[in-house]
Amino acid sequence: MVKAIDLDKEHSEPFFVTLPRLDARYHGTGELFASVLIGKILGGAEFEDAVDSASRFVRDTVDMSTEYPTPIREGVALEAALGNLIK
């Protein structure tokens, strides 16, 4: 679960993104989350929607990556998941 993220505590309510936990760990998922988050915000998305999208994309990418024989230290199978980012 992603904990509450709140940039402006005086003017917004905390929120949560709850997703099922996966039994997998990959390098680079924090950078992937940050990249999707910033991309969504720069594309005009509201902060909460951007966090939700980034969280779901990273989780789905990790889930998809477990199907590939790529070593964990090489990160997620990003190329296979990129099409999901524009849906």
Backbone hydrogen bonds, N-H to C=O, Kabsch-Sander energy under -0.5 kcal/mol:
donor,donor_aa,acceptor,acceptor_aa,energy
2,V,17,V,-1.9
5,I,15,F,-0.8
11,H,8,D,-1.1
12,S,8,D,-0.9
17,V,2,V,-1.0
18,T,16,F,-0.5
19,L,17,V,-0.6
24,A,22,L,-1.4
27,H,72,I,-1.1
29,T,26,Y,-0.8
32,L,28,G,-2.1
33,F,29,T,-2.6
34,A,30,G,-2.5
35,S,31,E,-2.4
36,V,32,L,-2.4
37,L,33,F,-2.7
38,I,34,A,-2.6
39,G,35,S,-2.4
40,K,36,V,-2.6
41,I,37,L,-2.3
42,L,38,I,-3.0
43,G,39,G,-1.3
44,G,41,I,-1.8
45,A,40,K,-2.6
50,A,46,E,-2.5
51,V,47,F,-2.6
52,D,48,E,-2.2
53,S,49,D,-2.7
54,A,50,A,-2.6
55,S,51,V,-2.5
56,R,52,D,-2.5
57,F,53,S,-2.6
58,V,54,A,-2.4
59,R,55,S,-2.4
60,D,56,R,-2.9
61,T,57,F,-2.5
62,V,58,V,-2.5
63,D,59,R,-2.6
64,M,60,D,-2.6
65,S,61,T,-2.3
66,T,62,V,-1.2
66,T,63,D,-0.5
67,E,64,M,-1.6
68,Y,65,S,-1.6
74,E,71,P,-2.0
75,G,72,I,-2.2
76,V,27,H,-0.6
78,L,76,V,-1.9
81,A,77,A,-0.9
81,A,78,L,-1.0
82,L,78,L,-1.4
84,N,81,A,-1.6
85,L,81,A,-0.6
85,L,82,L,-1.3
86,I,82,L,-0.6
86,I,83,G,-0.8
87,K,84,N,-0.8
